[in-house]
């Protein structure tokens, strides 16, 4: 079920972001929910959504201000460009004759 997970008691509950309060989407394939929000939220049982993880939690772990790595969409775009460059240059990286 989308935005819901079992809590070990046999009950299905909604998973909400401990930072913004939005619904947390399951990982692809439906396994697992959310991200660890530490150090922003210290409770090990809390979860956060992908947007808060990318824009708030990861910068906090790196000692940077929130949003300093760009929005979730900007980060995805940068990652896609990096992967394209990697694929284009993959043979150069593995060529031992250079």
N, C-alpha and C positions, 0 to 999 in steps of 0.2 A: 504494500500500500504506500502510495506516495506521501512523503512527509510524516510517516509513522514508523515506529519500530517497536519491537518487543523489549520490555524492560526486565526480563528474567522472571516475571511473575505470571507470565502467560497473557498479560494484558498488552494491548497495543496502545501506545501513546504518541502524541505529536512531539516532534523534536523542534525546539525553538532555539534561535541564536541567543546566546547569553549576552551579546553585546547590543544588537539592534532589535531583537525580539521577533525578527522575521522567521518564517518557516525554513528549516534546513532541509535541503534536498539530499536524497541518498546518492552515494557514489554510483558511477556507471555499473550496471549489473545488479543494482539494488542492495549491495553489501556495504554496511557501515554508513554512518551519518556524521556529517560535519567534520570539524577540525578542532584540534586542541587549542583553546584560546589563551593559554598561558604565554606571556606574563600579564596580559591585559585583565584576564579573569583568573584568579588563583585556584579556584575549586577544580580539582581534577575530574569531576563529573560533568562540568560544563562543556558545551559544544558551541561552535560558532559556524556561521555560514561561509561560503567560499569568498564572498565579497569582503566581509569583515576580516577574514583571514588574510586576504591579499592586500587590503588597503590599511588595516590597523595592526593586526597581530604580527605579521612578518616584519614590517618596519620597526615595531617596538622591540622585537628580538634582536634587530640589528642596531638598535640605539638611534633610530631615525624617527622624525616626526610622522604622524599619520598622513597617508596619501603621498609620501615622498617618492614612492616607487611607481606612482601613476595609478589609474583606475584599474579594476579587474580587466576591463576590455582592452586597455592600453597594454597591460602586461601580456594578455593572450596574443595580441597582435605582434608584440615584440618577440614572443616565444615562437610564433609561427614563422616569422622572418628569419630568426636564428636557425630554426630547423631546416628551412629551405636552403639557406647558405651552407649549412652542414652537409645536406644531401648533395648539393652541387659540387662541393669540394671534398667529399668523402674519399674519393680515389686518390687525391693528392695527399691526404693525411695518412693513408695506409701504404703509399708507394715508398718502398725502401731504397729505391735507386736515387733518390734526391739527396 
